[in-house]
Amino acid sequence: MNAQHTPATSRIQRRLERWELEHLRQHAAELAERLEEAERRRDAAEEAAEFWRESHHRLEEHLDDGTADARCIGLTQKGELLVVSTGASQ
């Protein structure tokens, strides 16, 4: 097998290299889109975690404040947890 390329094999090799480069560019763009989507999901998950952490903290404060005679855990329409006084004595 000859180590030298003929003009035809050189053209074929260049064409294959261009196709390979285009494929790699497409793959890199695809990976960048997937990364951006993963970052958006991470940000949304962090926001949700912070919401529930704050809600839990408020719930703990309400349970520990000693102001209500009887308590029940409530949920607002926004999804926040809170302690509701039932008005009944324990």
C-alpha positions in Angstrom: 0.0 0.0 0.0 1.4 3.3 -1.0 1.7 6.0 1.8 1.2 8.8 -0.8 -2.3 9.9 -1.7 -3.4 10.2 -5.2 -5.3 13.5 -6.1 -8.6 11.5 -5.9 -7.9 10.0 -2.5 -6.7 13.4 -1.2 -10.0 15.0 -2.3 -11.9 12.2 -0.6 -9.9 12.7 2.6 -10.5 16.4 2.6 -14.2 15.9 2.0 -14.4 13.4 4.9 -12.5 15.8 7.2 -15.0 18.6 6.4 -17.9 16.3 7.1 -16.3 15.2 10.3 -15.8 18.8 11.4 -19.4 19.7 10.6 -20.6 16.7 12.6 -18.4 17.8 15.6 -19.8 21.3 15.3 -23.4 20.0 15.3 -22.6 17.7 18.3 -21.0 20.6 20.2 -24.1 22.8 19.6 -26.3 20.0 20.7 -24.3 19.5 23.9 -24.4 23.3 24.6 -28.2 23.2 24.3 -28.5 20.2 26.6 -26.2 22.0 29.1 -28.4 25.2 29.0 -31.5 23.1 29.6 -29.8 21.3 32.5 -28.8 24.6 34.0 -32.4 26.0 33.7 -33.7 22.9 35.4 -31.1 23.2 38.2 -32.1 26.8 38.7 -35.7 25.9 39.0 -34.9 23.1 41.4 -32.9 25.4 43.5 -35.7 27.9 43.6 -38.2 25.2 44.6 -35.8 24.0 47.3 -35.4 27.5 48.7 -39.2 28.0 48.7 -39.7 24.8 50.7 -36.8 25.6 53.1 -38.3 29.0 53.9 -41.8 27.5 54.2 -40.4 24.9 56.7 -38.6 27.6 58.6 -41.8 29.6 58.9 -43.7 26.5 60.0 -41.1 25.8 62.7 -41.4 29.4 64.0 -45.2 29.1 64.1 -45.1 25.8 65.9 -42.7 27.2 68.5 -44.3 30.6 69.2 -46.8 29.2 71.7 -49.6 31.7 70.7 -52.3 29.3 69.5 -54.3 27.0 71.8 -54.8 24.3 69.1 -53.0 24.2 65.9 -53.4 22.6 62.5 -51.0 22.8 59.5 -52.5 24.7 56.6 -51.5 25.1 53.0 -52.1 28.4 51.1 -53.1 28.5 47.4 -49.5 29.4 46.6 -48.3 26.2 48.3 -47.0 27.8 51.4 -47.2 25.9 54.7 -48.5 27.6 57.8 -49.9 26.9 61.2 -53.6 27.7 61.7 -55.2 28.2 65.1 -58.3 26.2 65.3 -59.6 28.3 68.2 -60.2 25.2 70.3 -58.2 24.7 73.5 -55.9 21.7 73.9 
